[in-house]
Amino acid sequence: MLLDAPASLTPADLPALLLNGLGPMGASFYLWDRAMENGDPRAVGRAHDRGKNAVTRRCGRTVHSWIAGLARFGIQG
């Protein structure tokens, strides 16, 4: 906040913000919140990792780095 200029929103931006909040961002937050309340956070992390890897494989790219491995170890325990 100290280095960024404040955003200036206009009334024309409101539909895009609402669609984003009710659509992909809202849905992902709702599903994440339900998973955290009703499930095991480690299982949620594993599911996220599998989904991300499936998407990157489908696009023809795989992500293999020591940072990804460290993150996987931290999530899965």
C-alpha positions, 0 to 999 in steps of 0.5 A: 500500500505504501508504494502502489498508487490507489486504484480509481474505480468507476461505476463501469467497473462494478459489473466486472467486479460483481461477476468476478466475485460471484463467478470464479473467485467466489466459487473457489473461495467458497469451495476452499472454505468448505474444504478447510472446515469439513476436511483435512487441510493436508488432503486439500493440499494434495488435491490441489497439487494433483489438480494443478499437475493434471492441468499443466500436463494437459497443457504440455508442461510439467512443473518440477523444481526444488521449490515445488517439492519443498512446498509439497513436503510442507503441505503433505507433512 
